[in-house]
Amino acid sequence: MKAIRTMNPLISRGKRHLRHTSLALASALLVACGSGGGGADAPEAVVTAVADTQLLEGNAGTTTQLEFVITLNKPVVKSLGVDFRTDSTAKAGVTPISTGSATGGSACTVAGTDFVAVTSGRVTIPAGSATGKLTVTVCGDDKFEPNETLTVVWTSAGAAGGSAVATIVNDDAGGLNGTGATSLLGRVAAFGRDANPLTNSDTDGPLGFAFVKKTGCTDDKVTGLTWQRPDPTATGNYASLDAYVASVNSAAPCTHTDWRVPTVDELLSLMNASSTNGNAPNADRTGAVDAMTGQYWTSESVATASSNAWTVDAANGGAVSFVIKTDPHKVRLVRGGSNALVCNNSDSRFTNFLDGTVEDTKTGLMWKQCPEGGSGLTCGSTASSFASEAAIVAQLNAANANASASGLGYTDWRIPTRNELASLVGRACTGNRNLAAPASIFPYNGGVLNLNFVTATLDANALVAPNQRVWSINFPEGGLGQTLITTPMHLRLVRAGQ
C-alpha cells in the first residue's frame, strides 16, 4: 500500500493564486486585442460624425483652412486615425466645371485652384480626446464667384465612414444683393447672404446687406456699386435726368464724376423685402432723412413704347412698372459697373451647358432653361401652372428627389428670390413670345398663357393679407409686383449663387 502524499496547503493556495492570475491576464489580453474574430484590433472609441463646414474665401495670395470637426462616441484611450480624401461636387461630364463646385488642384499657385486637393490624408486623434479636425487648404482670390462646395470622404476603424460638405463662401464684390427676407414661400429654407451667419451681420446693414456710409455717398460692399445719398430735391420728368446727372458730376460727391441713372435691377438691389407697410424699403437708410419714398426713375425705356420708362416704386416695397416719361418722379444716382442684360447673349453672359441648364456668369446662378413642365429645345408650347403654395413646393421637392431626370443631375434646386428672378429680365429685349428676356437662352417666358413667374419672396405688407401674396414677374411685359399665391403662375428653378 502506497503512502498518501499530502500537499502543503501554502503551496496549494499559491498554485490556485497563480492560476487565477493567469486567467485574469489572459482575459485582459483578449479585451485589449479585441477578443474573438481572429484577435484583430478594435478601437475603444469610434467616430460618430464629421460635420459640414464653411468659411469665407479670403483674398488673392492668402490661404485659409477649412476645418471639419470630428466627433467620437467617447475619449480615446490610445490614438485613433481617420483617413480622408477630397472629392468634387461637380456634375460628371460638364465642361466647364458645373456652377457652384470648387476646383481642386495640387497647389494654390496653380491657376483656377480653389482648394488643395487631398488624395490620401490622415489625421490622428490623440489619447484622451473626444474630438478632432480634418483640414483642407482654401486658396483665396479677388474674383467674384458663386459660393462653391467640395466634399471630404472619410473612413476610420470601427466606423461606417461617410462624407461631409464644405462651402467656400464668396467675399468679393459682384453678383446680387440679398432681399432682406428669411421667411420664404412654403417655409422653404432661406439661402445665401440673408441666412448665412458669415454674411448676414446687421452691423453694416440689415441681414445680407453690407454698406459703408460716407458723407454724400454709400458703398455697397456686396454689389460693388456706389450710391448717391438720397436727394429729396431730385425730382423731375425723364427729359430732365441728363441735366441732373451733369450737375451732380460737376459737384463730384465723394470725388466721383461718373454718376449715372441706375438700371431697374440696381435700384432693386437696395430694396429690403422684409420692410412692412409704412417703412421705407431702402436698406441703406439711417432714418427718415434718407428714406426712399415714391417712384424712382431708371435708365431703362420700354422697348415697345419709347414714350415710357421703367420705375421702381419705393412706396410699394420696390414694385417695378413703367410710366409715361413726362411724369415727375424722383431719381437717385449710382456709379460702378452695370449688370444690365444684353439681348441675345451677345456678351456671352450666359453659358448653355446643353443639358437643360444655363449658368449666368454675372450672378453666379445656374438656372433651369425651361420652366417646370417644359422640356426640349423650345421648352414646349406651354409650361405647367401652379396655383397654390403647396403645389409649388411639391414641384420643387419632386425635382430635387429625381436628380437623374427632372433634377438634371442636381439635388439642390431652389425657388428664386425676387432679385434672382429679376436678374433675368431684359426690358430692352424683344422677340417671339418673349418681350423681356433673351429668347436665345430662355425660349419660354410666359408664352401664350402670359402667366407671371413666382418667386420665393413673400409680400411683407401686413396691411394686405400678410404672407398671402408673393412677389412675381411678368416676363412678356417686364413688371414686378405682388400676386396672390392662389393665382396660377409658372415656376423656374435656380441653384448655386452667393
The 8 nearest C-alpha neighbors of each residue, nearest first, counted from 0:
[[1, 2, 3, 4, 5, 6, 7, 8],
 [2, 0, 3, 4, 5, 6, 7, 8],
 [1, 3, 4, 0, 5, 6, 7, 8],
 [2, 4, 1, 5, 0, 6, 7, 8],
 [5, 3, 2, 6, 1, 7, 8, 0],
 [4, 6, 3, 7, 8, 2, 11, 10],
 [7, 5, 8, 4, 11, 10, 9, 3],
 [6, 8, 10, 9, 11, 5, 12, 4],
 [9, 7, 11, 10, 6, 12, 13, 5],
 [8, 10, 12, 11, 7, 13, 6, 14],
 [9, 11, 13, 7, 8, 12, 14, 6],
 [12, 10, 8, 14, 13, 9, 15, 7],
 [11, 13, 15, 9, 10, 14, 8, 16],
 [14, 12, 10, 16, 11, 15, 17, 9],
 [15, 13, 17, 11, 16, 12, 18, 10],
 [14, 16, 18, 12, 13, 17, 19, 11],
 [15, 17, 13, 19, 14, 18, 20, 12],
 [16, 18, 20, 14, 15, 19, 21, 13],
 [19, 17, 15, 21, 16, 20, 14, 22],
 [20, 18, 22, 16, 21, 17, 15, 23],
 [21, 19, 17, 23, 18, 22, 16, 24],
 [22, 20, 24, 18, 23, 19, 17, 25],
 [23, 21, 25, 19, 20, 24, 26, 18],
 [24, 22, 26, 20, 21, 25, 27, 19],
 [23, 25, 27, 21, 26, 22, 28, 20],
 [26, 24, 28, 22, 27, 23, 21, 29],
 [25, 27, 23, 29, 24, 28, 22, 30],
 [28, 26, 24, 30, 29, 25, 31, 23],
 [27, 29, 31, 25, 30, 26, 32, 24],
 [28, 30, 34, 32, 26, 27, 31, 33],
 [31, 29, 27, 33, 34, 28, 32, 26],
 [30, 32, 28, 29, 33, 27, 34, 40],
 [33, 31, 29, 40, 30, 38, 34, 28],
 [32, 34, 41, 30, 40, 31, 38, 39],
 [35, 33, 29, 30, 38, 32, 36, 31],
 [34, 36, 38, 37, 33, 29, 39, 32],
 [37, 35, 38, 39, 34, 33, 40, 32],
 [36, 38, 35, 39, 34, 33, 32, 40],
 [37, 39, 35, 32, 36, 34, 33, 40],
 [40, 38, 37, 33, 32, 41, 36, 34],
 [41, 39, 32, 33, 42, 38, 31, 34],
 [40, 42, 33, 39, 43, 157, 32, 156],
 [43, 41, 44, 157, 40, 45, 156, 79],
 [42, 44, 75, 41, 76, 45, 77, 73],
 [45, 43, 42, 75, 73, 72, 74, 71],
 [46, 44, 71, 157, 158, 72, 47, 42],
 [45, 47, 71, 48, 70, 158, 72, 155],
 [46, 48, 71, 70, 72, 45, 158, 49],
 [49, 47, 70, 46, 69, 50, 71, 161],
 [48, 50, 69, 68, 163, 67, 70, 51],
 [51, 49, 68, 67, 163, 48, 52, 69],
 [52, 50, 164, 163, 165, 67, 49, 53],
 [51, 53, 165, 67, 50, 166, 164, 66],
 [54, 52, 166, 165, 167, 65, 168, 55],
 [55, 53, 167, 168, 56, 65, 166, 52],
 [56, 54, 168, 57, 167, 170, 169, 53],
 [55, 57, 139, 167, 168, 169, 170, 54],
 [58, 56, 139, 55, 61, 140, 170, 59],
 [57, 59, 140, 139, 141, 61, 60, 56],
 [140, 60, 58, 139, 141, 61, 57, 138],
 [59, 61, 139, 58, 62, 140, 138, 107],
 [62, 60, 139, 59, 58, 57, 138, 63],
 [63, 61, 138, 137, 139, 136, 60, 64],
 [64, 62, 137, 136, 65, 61, 138, 57],
 [63, 65, 136, 135, 137, 134, 66, 62],
 [64, 66, 135, 134, 136, 67, 54, 63],
 [65, 67, 134, 133, 132, 64, 68, 52],
 [66, 68, 133, 132, 50, 52, 49, 134],
 [67, 69, 132, 50, 49, 131, 66, 70],
 [70, 68, 49, 131, 130, 132, 48, 67],
 [69, 71, 130, 48, 47, 46, 49, 129],
 [72, 70, 46, 129, 47, 73, 45, 130],
 [71, 73, 45, 47, 44, 46, 70, 129],
 [74, 72, 129, 71, 44, 75, 45, 128],
 [75, 73, 129, 128, 127, 44, 76, 71],
 [74, 76, 126, 127, 44, 77, 128, 43],
 [77, 75, 126, 127, 74, 78, 43, 44],
 [76, 78, 126, 75, 79, 125, 127, 43],
 [79, 77, 125, 126, 124, 75, 123, 80],
 [80, 78, 124, 123, 77, 125, 81, 75],
 [79, 81, 123, 122, 124, 155, 82, 121],
 [80, 82, 155, 122, 121, 154, 123, 83],
 [83, 81, 121, 154, 153, 120, 155, 80],
 [84, 82, 153, 120, 152, 121, 119, 154],
 [83, 85, 118, 117, 119, 152, 151, 120],
 [84, 86, 151, 117, 150, 116, 152, 118],
 [87, 85, 150, 151, 149, 88, 84, 152],
 [86, 88, 149, 89, 150, 100, 101, 85],
 [87, 89, 149, 100, 148, 150, 90, 86],
 [90, 88, 100, 97, 87, 91, 96, 93],
 [89, 91, 93, 97, 92, 408, 88, 96],
 [92, 90, 93, 89, 97, 96, 408, 94],
 [91, 93, 90, 94, 96, 89, 95, 97],
 [94, 92, 91, 96, 95, 97, 90, 352],
 [95, 93, 96, 92, 97, 352, 91, 90],
 [94, 96, 93, 97, 352, 98, 92, 350],
 [97, 95, 94, 93, 89, 98, 100, 90],
 [98, 96, 89, 93, 100, 90, 95, 99],
 [97, 99, 100, 365, 495, 96, 358, 363],
 [98, 100, 147, 495, 145, 146, 148, 97],
 [101, 99, 147, 148, 89, 88, 98, 97],
 [100, 102, 147, 148, 113, 149, 103, 99],
 [103, 101, 113, 112, 114, 100, 104, 111],
 [104, 102, 116, 114, 115, 112, 113, 101],
 [105, 103, 115, 112, 116, 106, 114, 102],
 [104, 106, 115, 116, 109, 103, 107, 112],
 [107, 105, 108, 115, 104, 109, 112, 114],
 [106, 108, 109, 138, 112, 115, 114, 104],
 [107, 109, 106, 110, 112, 105, 138, 60],
 [110, 108, 107, 106, 112, 111, 104, 105],
 [111, 109, 112, 108, 107, 104, 113, 106],
 [110, 112, 113, 109, 102, 104, 107, 103],
 [113, 111, 104, 102, 103, 110, 114, 107],
 [114, 112, 138, 102, 101, 103, 137, 111],
 [115, 113, 137, 103, 138, 136, 112, 116],
 [116, 114, 104, 106, 136, 103, 105, 107],
 [115, 117, 103, 104, 85, 114, 105, 118],
 [118, 116, 84, 85, 119, 120, 115, 135],
 [119, 117, 84, 120, 85, 116, 83, 86],
 [120, 118, 84, 117, 83, 121, 82, 85],
 [119, 121, 83, 82, 84, 117, 118, 122],
 [122, 120, 82, 81, 83, 80, 123, 119],
 [121, 123, 81, 80, 133, 82, 124, 120],
 [124, 122, 80, 79, 125, 81, 78, 121],
 [123, 125, 79, 78, 131, 80, 122, 128],
 [126, 124, 78, 128, 123, 127, 79, 77],
 [127, 125, 77, 78, 76, 75, 128, 124],
 [126, 128, 74, 75, 76, 125, 129, 77],
 [129, 127, 74, 130, 126, 75, 125, 124],
 [128, 130, 74, 71, 73, 70, 75, 127],
 [131, 129, 70, 69, 128, 71, 68, 132],
 [130, 132, 69, 124, 68, 70, 133, 129],
 [133, 131, 68, 67, 69, 66, 134, 130],
 [132, 134, 67, 66, 122, 68, 135, 131],
 [135, 133, 66, 65, 64, 67, 132, 136],
 [134, 136, 65, 64, 137, 115, 66, 133],
 [135, 137, 64, 115, 114, 63, 65, 62],
 [138, 136, 114, 63, 62, 64, 113, 139],
 [139, 137, 62, 113, 114, 107, 61, 136],
 [140, 138, 57, 58, 59, 61, 56, 62],
 [59, 139, 141, 58, 142, 57, 138, 60],
 [142, 140, 58, 59, 171, 143, 139, 57],
 [141, 143, 140, 171, 144, 172, 173, 59],
 [144, 142, 171, 173, 172, 141, 169, 145],
 [145, 143, 363, 169, 142, 146, 497, 171],
 [144, 146, 363, 496, 497, 99, 147, 169],
 [145, 147, 168, 497, 169, 167, 99, 496],
 [148, 146, 99, 100, 101, 167, 166, 145],
 [149, 147, 166, 100, 101, 165, 167, 99],
 [148, 150, 87, 165, 88, 101, 164, 86],
 [151, 149, 164, 86, 163, 85, 87, 165],
 [150, 152, 85, 163, 162, 84, 86, 153],
 [151, 153, 162, 84, 83, 161, 85, 150],
 [154, 152, 83, 160, 161, 82, 162, 151],
 [155, 153, 160, 82, 81, 83, 161, 156],
 [154, 156, 81, 158, 82, 160, 157, 80],
 [157, 155, 158, 42, 154, 45, 41, 80],
 [156, 158, 45, 155, 42, 41, 159, 46],
 [159, 157, 160, 156, 155, 45, 46, 154],
 [158, 160, 161, 157, 154, 155, 156, 46],
 [161, 159, 154, 158, 153, 155, 162, 152],
 [160, 162, 153, 152, 159, 154, 163, 49],
 [163, 161, 152, 151, 153, 150, 164, 160],
 [162, 164, 51, 151, 150, 50, 49, 152],
 [165, 163, 150, 51, 149, 151, 52, 148],
 [164, 166, 52, 53, 149, 148, 51, 150],
 [167, 165, 148, 53, 147, 168, 52, 146],
 [166, 168, 147, 54, 56, 146, 53, 55],
 [169, 167, 55, 146, 56, 54, 166, 170],
 [168, 170, 146, 56, 171, 144, 145, 55],
 [169, 171, 55, 56, 168, 172, 57, 143],
 [172, 170, 143, 169, 141, 142, 173, 221],
 [173, 171, 221, 223, 222, 220, 143, 170],
 [174, 172, 222, 143, 223, 221, 171, 175],
 [173, 175, 362, 222, 361, 363, 176, 172],
 [176, 174, 362, 222, 177, 173, 268, 418],
 [177, 175, 268, 221, 222, 208, 178, 174],
 [176, 178, 207, 179, 193, 192, 208, 175],
 [177, 179, 272, 271, 180, 176, 418, 270],
 [178, 180, 271, 206, 272, 273, 177, 193],
 [181, 179, 273, 178, 182, 272, 193, 456],
 [180, 182, 189, 183, 193, 194, 179, 188],
 [183, 181, 180, 186, 189, 184, 457, 456],
 [184, 182, 186, 455, 456, 457, 181, 187],
 [183, 185, 455, 186, 457, 456, 187, 388],
 [184, 186, 187, 388, 392, 183, 389, 455],
 [187, 185, 183, 184, 188, 182, 189, 392],
 [188, 186, 185, 183, 184, 189, 392, 182],
 [187, 189, 186, 190, 183, 181, 182, 194],
 [188, 190, 181, 194, 187, 183, 191, 182],
 [191, 189, 194, 188, 193, 192, 195, 181],
 [192, 190, 497, 193, 194, 195, 189, 496],
 [191, 193, 207, 198, 195, 194, 199, 177],
 [194, 192, 207, 206, 199, 191, 177, 179],
 [193, 195, 192, 191, 189, 190, 181, 199],
 [194, 196, 192, 197, 198, 191, 199, 193],
 [197, 195, 199, 198, 194, 200, 192, 193],
 [198, 196, 195, 199, 55, 200, 54, 192],
 [199, 197, 192, 196, 195, 207, 200, 193],
 [200, 198, 207, 206, 196, 193, 192, 195],
 [199, 201, 202, 198, 206, 196, 207, 203],
 [200, 202, 205, 204, 206, 203, 199, 207],
 [201, 203, 200, 204, 205, 209, 199, 206],
 [204, 202, 209, 210, 201, 211, 200, 205],
 [205, 203, 201, 208, 209, 202, 210, 283],
 [204, 206, 201, 208, 207, 179, 282, 203],
 [205, 207, 199, 193, 201, 179, 208, 200],
 [208, 206, 193, 199, 192, 177, 198, 179],
 [207, 209, 204, 205, 206, 177, 176, 210],
 [208, 210, 203, 204, 220, 219, 221, 207],
 [211, 209, 219, 203, 218, 220, 204, 212],
 [210, 212, 218, 217, 213, 219, 203, 209],
 [213, 211, 217, 210, 218, 216, 214, 283],
 [214, 212, 216, 217, 215, 211, 218, 253],
 [213, 215, 216, 212, 253, 217, 228, 252],
 [216, 214, 228, 252, 213, 227, 253, 217],
 [215, 217, 227, 228, 213, 226, 214, 253],
 [218, 216, 212, 226, 225, 213, 211, 219],
 [219, 217, 225, 211, 210, 220, 224, 226],
 [218, 220, 210, 224, 223, 221, 222, 225],
 [219, 221, 223, 209, 210, 222, 172, 218],
 [222, 220, 172, 219, 223, 173, 176, 209],
 [221, 223, 173, 172, 224, 219, 174, 220],
 [222, 224, 172, 220, 219, 221, 173, 225],
 [225, 223, 335, 219, 222, 334, 218, 226],
 [226, 224, 218, 334, 217, 333, 219, 335],
 [227, 225, 333, 217, 216, 332, 228, 218],
 [226, 228, 216, 332, 333, 215, 229, 331],
 [227, 229, 216, 215, 226, 230, 217, 289],
 [230, 228, 289, 331, 227, 231, 291, 290],
 [229, 231, 232, 233, 228, 331, 289, 227],
 [232, 230, 233, 229, 234, 329, 289, 288],
 [233, 231, 230, 234, 329, 229, 235, 330],
 [234, 232, 230, 231, 329, 330, 235, 331],
 [235, 233, 329, 328, 232, 327, 330, 236],
 [234, 236, 327, 328, 239, 329, 237, 233],
 [235, 237, 327, 325, 326, 238, 239, 324],
 [236, 238, 324, 239, 240, 325, 235, 296],
 [237, 239, 236, 240, 241, 324, 325, 235],
 [240, 238, 237, 236, 242, 241, 235, 243],
 [239, 241, 243, 242, 237, 238, 244, 236],
 [242, 240, 244, 243, 239, 245, 238, 237],
 [241, 243, 245, 240, 244, 239, 246, 238],
 [242, 244, 240, 246, 245, 241, 247, 239],
 [243, 245, 241, 247, 246, 242, 240, 259],
 [246, 244, 242, 248, 243, 247, 249, 241],
 [245, 247, 249, 243, 244, 248, 242, 250],
 [248, 246, 250, 244, 249, 245, 251, 243],
 [249, 247, 256, 251, 245, 250, 246, 258],
 [248, 250, 246, 247, 251, 245, 256, 244],
 [249, 251, 247, 248, 252, 246, 256, 254],
 [252, 250, 248, 254, 255, 256, 249, 247],
 [251, 253, 254, 215, 255, 250, 216, 247],
 [252, 254, 255, 215, 251, 216, 214, 213],
 [255, 253, 251, 252, 256, 250, 248, 257],
 [256, 254, 251, 253, 252, 257, 248, 258],
 [255, 257, 248, 251, 258, 254, 249, 252],
 [256, 258, 255, 334, 248, 259, 335, 251],
 [257, 259, 334, 333, 256, 332, 248, 244],
 [260, 258, 332, 333, 334, 244, 261, 257],
 [259, 261, 332, 298, 297, 333, 262, 331],
 [262, 260, 297, 298, 333, 265, 332, 259],
 [261, 263, 297, 265, 298, 264, 299, 266],
 [264, 262, 266, 265, 297, 267, 261, 311],
 [265, 263, 267, 266, 262, 268, 422, 421],
 [264, 266, 268, 262, 267, 263, 261, 269],
 [267, 265, 268, 263, 264, 269, 261, 262],
 [266, 268, 264, 270, 265, 269, 263, 317],
 [267, 269, 265, 266, 176, 270, 264, 418],
 [270, 268, 281, 267, 282, 266, 271, 283],
 [269, 271, 281, 280, 267, 268, 282, 317],
 [272, 270, 280, 179, 282, 178, 273, 274],
 [271, 273, 178, 274, 179, 180, 270, 316],
 [272, 274, 180, 271, 459, 179, 275, 178],
 [275, 273, 272, 280, 271, 278, 459, 276],
 [274, 276, 460, 459, 278, 273, 461, 277],
 [275, 277, 460, 278, 461, 462, 274, 459],
 [276, 278, 275, 279, 314, 274, 460, 280],
 [279, 277, 276, 275, 274, 280, 290, 314],
 [278, 280, 290, 291, 281, 292, 277, 313],
 [279, 281, 271, 270, 274, 316, 282, 278],
 [282, 280, 270, 269, 283, 279, 284, 271],
 [281, 283, 271, 269, 284, 270, 280, 204],
 [282, 284, 281, 204, 285, 210, 269, 217],
 [285, 283, 290, 289, 286, 282, 281, 287],
 [284, 286, 283, 289, 287, 290, 288, 282],
 [287, 285, 288, 284, 289, 290, 279, 283],
 [286, 288, 290, 289, 285, 284, 279, 291],
 [287, 289, 286, 290, 285, 284, 229, 231],
 [290, 288, 229, 284, 287, 286, 291, 285],
 [291, 289, 287, 284, 279, 288, 286, 292],
 [290, 292, 279, 313, 281, 289, 229, 293],
 [293, 291, 313, 314, 279, 290, 294, 312],
 [292, 294, 314, 313, 312, 295, 291, 329],
 [295, 293, 312, 311, 328, 313, 310, 329],
 [296, 294, 329, 330, 310, 311, 328, 312],
 [297, 295, 310, 330, 329, 328, 309, 294],
 [296, 298, 262, 261, 299, 310, 263, 309],
 [297, 299, 262, 260, 261, 300, 296, 263],
 [300, 298, 297, 309, 308, 262, 301, 263],
 [299, 301, 308, 307, 309, 305, 302, 298],
 [300, 302, 304, 308, 307, 303, 305, 427],
 [303, 301, 427, 304, 300, 305, 426, 428],
 [302, 304, 301, 305, 429, 427, 434, 300],
 [305, 303, 301, 306, 302, 307, 300, 308],
 [304, 306, 307, 301, 300, 302, 303, 308],
 [305, 307, 304, 324, 323, 308, 301, 300],
 [308, 306, 323, 324, 322, 305, 301, 304],
 [309, 307, 300, 321, 301, 322, 299, 324],
 [308, 310, 321, 320, 299, 297, 300, 322],
 [309, 311, 296, 295, 297, 320, 321, 319],
 [312, 310, 319, 295, 317, 294, 318, 313],
 [311, 313, 294, 317, 318, 314, 315, 293],
 [314, 312, 317, 292, 293, 315, 316, 294],
 [313, 315, 293, 292, 312, 316, 294, 279],
 [316, 314, 313, 312, 317, 318, 293, 276],
 [315, 317, 313, 280, 318, 314, 272, 312],
 [318, 316, 312, 313, 311, 315, 270, 319],
 [317, 319, 480, 312, 479, 311, 315, 316],
 [320, 318, 311, 479, 478, 310, 312, 317],
 [321, 319, 478, 309, 310, 318, 311, 479],
 [320, 322, 309, 308, 310, 307, 323, 319],
 [323, 321, 307, 308, 324, 309, 320, 310],
 [322, 324, 307, 325, 326, 306, 308, 321],
 [325, 323, 237, 307, 326, 306, 308, 236],
 [324, 326, 236, 323, 237, 327, 238, 306],
 [327, 325, 236, 324, 323, 328, 322, 237],
 [328, 326, 236, 235, 234, 325, 329, 237],
 [329, 327, 234, 235, 294, 295, 236, 296],
 [328, 330, 234, 295, 233, 294, 296, 235],
 [329, 331, 295, 296, 233, 234, 332, 328],
 [332, 330, 229, 227, 333, 230, 260, 329],
 [333, 331, 260, 259, 227, 258, 261, 226],
 [334, 332, 226, 258, 259, 225, 261, 227],
 [333, 335, 258, 225, 224, 259, 257, 226],
 [336, 334, 224, 225, 337, 223, 333, 257],
 [337, 335, 338, 224, 334, 223, 222, 173],
 [336, 338, 339, 335, 262, 265, 261, 334],
 [339, 337, 340, 336, 361, 264, 265, 262],
 [340, 338, 337, 341, 262, 425, 264, 422],
 [339, 341, 425, 338, 342, 424, 423, 422],
 [342, 340, 344, 339, 345, 343, 346, 425],
 [341, 343, 437, 428, 344, 340, 345, 425],
 [344, 342, 437, 345, 439, 341, 438, 440],
 [345, 343, 347, 346, 342, 341, 348, 349],
 [344, 346, 347, 343, 341, 342, 348, 349],
 [345, 347, 344, 348, 341, 349, 343, 342],
 [348, 346, 344, 349, 345, 350, 360, 343],
 [347, 349, 346, 360, 359, 344, 361, 350],
 [350, 348, 359, 347, 358, 360, 351, 357],
 [351, 349, 358, 357, 352, 359, 348, 347],
 [350, 352, 357, 353, 349, 356, 358, 440],
 [351, 353, 354, 356, 357, 350, 355, 93],
 [354, 352, 351, 355, 356, 357, 350, 376],
 [355, 353, 352, 356, 407, 351, 357, 368],
 [354, 356, 368, 353, 367, 407, 357, 352],
 [355, 357, 367, 368, 354, 366, 352, 351],
 [358, 356, 351, 366, 365, 350, 368, 352],
 [357, 359, 365, 350, 349, 364, 360, 366],
 [360, 358, 349, 364, 361, 362, 363, 348],
 [359, 361, 363, 348, 362, 358, 349, 364],
 [362, 360, 359, 363, 174, 348, 338, 173],
 [361, 363, 174, 364, 360, 359, 175, 496],
 [362, 364, 145, 496, 360, 359, 361, 144],
 [365, 363, 496, 495, 359, 362, 358, 494],
 [364, 366, 358, 494, 357, 493, 495, 359],
 [367, 365, 493, 357, 356, 368, 492, 358],
 [366, 368, 356, 369, 492, 355, 357, 493],
 [367, 369, 356, 355, 441, 366, 357, 370],
 [370, 368, 378, 373, 367, 374, 371, 443],
 [369, 371, 491, 490, 373, 382, 372, 489],
 [372, 370, 373, 490, 491, 383, 382, 369],
 [371, 373, 383, 382, 370, 374, 369, 381],
 [374, 372, 378, 382, 379, 369, 371, 370],
 [375, 373, 378, 379, 369, 372, 376, 377],
 [374, 376, 378, 377, 379, 373, 355, 369],
 [375, 377, 378, 374, 442, 379, 355, 369],
 [376, 378, 379, 442, 375, 443, 374, 380],
 [379, 377, 374, 373, 375, 369, 376, 443],
 [380, 378, 377, 373, 381, 374, 375, 382],
 [379, 381, 378, 382, 446, 377, 447, 373],
 [382, 380, 379, 373, 446, 383, 447, 448],
 [383, 381, 372, 373, 370, 371, 384, 489],
 [382, 384, 372, 371, 489, 385, 381, 373],
 [385, 383, 489, 488, 487, 382, 386, 490],
 [386, 384, 487, 488, 387, 390, 391, 489],
 [385, 387, 487, 485, 486, 488, 484, 384],
 [388, 386, 485, 390, 389, 484, 385, 391],
 [387, 389, 391, 390, 185, 484, 392, 184],
 [388, 390, 392, 387, 391, 393, 185, 394],
 [391, 389, 393, 387, 388, 392, 385, 394],
 [390, 392, 388, 394, 393, 389, 385, 387],
 [391, 393, 395, 389, 394, 390, 396, 185],
 [394, 392, 390, 396, 395, 391, 389, 397],
 [395, 393, 397, 391, 392, 396, 390, 398],
 [396, 394, 392, 398, 393, 397, 391, 399],
 [397, 395, 393, 399, 394, 398, 400, 392],
 [396, 398, 394, 400, 395, 399, 393, 401],
 [399, 397, 406, 405, 395, 396, 400, 401],
 [400, 398, 410, 396, 406, 397, 401, 402],
 [399, 401, 397, 398, 396, 402, 410, 406],
 [402, 400, 406, 399, 403, 398, 404, 405],
 [403, 401, 406, 408, 409, 404, 410, 407],
 [402, 404, 408, 401, 407, 406, 405, 409],
 [405, 403, 406, 407, 402, 401, 408, 398],
 [404, 406, 398, 407, 401, 402, 403, 399],
 [405, 407, 402, 398, 409, 408, 401, 404],
 [408, 406, 405, 404, 402, 409, 403, 355],
 [407, 409, 402, 403, 406, 90, 410, 404],
 [410, 408, 402, 406, 407, 411, 399, 412],
 [409, 411, 399, 402, 412, 406, 400, 408],
 [412, 410, 409, 494, 399, 413, 495, 406],
 [411, 413, 494, 493, 410, 492, 399, 409],
 [414, 412, 493, 492, 494, 415, 411, 395],
 [413, 415, 492, 455, 454, 493, 416, 412],
 [416, 414, 454, 419, 455, 420, 493, 413],
 [415, 417, 455, 419, 454, 456, 418, 420],
 [416, 418, 420, 454, 419, 421, 456, 470],
 [419, 417, 421, 416, 420, 422, 178, 268],
 [418, 420, 416, 422, 417, 421, 415, 175],
 [419, 421, 417, 422, 418, 423, 415, 416],
 [422, 420, 418, 423, 424, 419, 417, 264],
 [421, 423, 419, 420, 424, 418, 264, 340],
 [424, 422, 421, 420, 436, 425, 340, 419],
 [423, 425, 436, 435, 421, 422, 426, 477],
 [426, 424, 436, 435, 340, 428, 427, 423],
 [425, 427, 435, 428, 477, 424, 302, 301],
 [426, 428, 302, 425, 301, 429, 435, 300],
 [429, 427, 435, 342, 425, 426, 434, 436],
 [430, 428, 434, 433, 435, 427, 302, 431],
 [431, 429, 433, 434, 432, 438, 428, 437],
 [430, 432, 433, 429, 434, 438, 446, 442],
 [433, 431, 446, 430, 434, 475, 444, 447],
 [432, 434, 430, 431, 475, 435, 444, 429],
 [433, 435, 429, 475, 430, 428, 476, 436],
 [434, 436, 426, 425, 428, 474, 475, 424],
 [437, 435, 425, 424, 428, 438, 433, 423],
 [438, 436, 343, 342, 439, 440, 441, 428],
 [439, 437, 442, 441, 440, 436, 433, 430],
 [438, 440, 437, 343, 441, 442, 344, 342],
 [439, 441, 438, 437, 442, 368, 343, 344],
 [440, 442, 438, 443, 368, 439, 437, 444],
 [441, 443, 438, 377, 440, 439, 378, 444],
 [444, 442, 441, 445, 446, 378, 369, 377],
 [445, 443, 474, 446, 433, 475, 442, 441],
 [446, 444, 449, 450, 443, 448, 475, 474],
 [445, 447, 432, 449, 448, 444, 443, 381],
 [446, 448, 449, 445, 381, 432, 380, 450],
 [447, 449, 450, 446, 445, 381, 382, 451],
 [450, 448, 445, 447, 446, 451, 475, 473],
 [451, 449, 445, 448, 488, 489, 452, 473],
 [450, 452, 473, 488, 472, 471, 489, 453],
 [453, 451, 489, 472, 488, 471, 490, 473],
 [452, 454, 471, 490, 488, 489, 451, 470],
 [455, 453, 416, 415, 417, 456, 471, 470],
 [456, 454, 184, 416, 183, 414, 415, 457],
 [457, 455, 416, 183, 454, 470, 417, 469],
 [456, 458, 469, 466, 183, 184, 459, 470],
 [457, 459, 469, 468, 460, 466, 470, 481],
 [458, 460, 275, 273, 461, 457, 465, 274],
 [461, 459, 275, 276, 462, 458, 465, 463],
 [460, 462, 465, 463, 459, 275, 464, 276],
 [463, 461, 460, 464, 276, 465, 275, 459],
 [462, 464, 461, 465, 460, 467, 468, 458],
 [463, 465, 467, 462, 461, 466, 468, 460],
 [466, 464, 461, 467, 463, 460, 459, 458],
 [467, 465, 468, 457, 458, 464, 459, 469],
 [466, 468, 464, 465, 483, 484, 469, 458],
 [469, 467, 483, 482, 484, 458, 466, 481],
 [468, 470, 457, 458, 482, 481, 456, 484],
 [471, 469, 481, 480, 456, 454, 457, 482],
 [470, 472, 453, 452, 454, 480, 479, 451],
 [473, 471, 479, 451, 452, 478, 474, 480],
 [472, 474, 451, 477, 478, 476, 475, 452],
 [473, 475, 477, 476, 435, 444, 472, 445],
 [474, 476, 434, 433, 435, 473, 477, 445],
 [475, 477, 474, 473, 478, 435, 434, 426],
 [478, 476, 474, 473, 435, 426, 475, 424],
 [477, 479, 320, 319, 473, 472, 476, 480],
 [480, 478, 472, 319, 318, 471, 473, 477],
 [481, 479, 318, 470, 471, 319, 482, 472],
 [480, 482, 470, 469, 468, 471, 458, 483],
 [483, 481, 468, 469, 470, 484, 471, 480],
 [482, 484, 468, 485, 486, 467, 469, 481],
 [483, 485, 468, 486, 387, 467, 469, 482],
 [484, 486, 386, 387, 483, 487, 388, 385],
 [485, 487, 386, 484, 483, 488, 482, 387],
 [488, 486, 386, 385, 384, 485, 450, 489],
 [489, 487, 384, 451, 385, 452, 450, 453],
 [490, 488, 452, 384, 451, 453, 383, 385],
 [489, 491, 370, 452, 371, 453, 492, 488],
 [490, 492, 370, 371, 367, 489, 493, 369],
 [493, 491, 414, 413, 367, 412, 366, 415],
 [494, 492, 366, 413, 412, 365, 415, 414],
 [493, 495, 412, 365, 413, 364, 411, 496],
 [496, 494, 99, 364, 365, 145, 98, 146],
 [497, 495, 364, 145, 363, 146, 494, 362],
 [496, 145, 146, 191, 169, 192, 363, 495]]
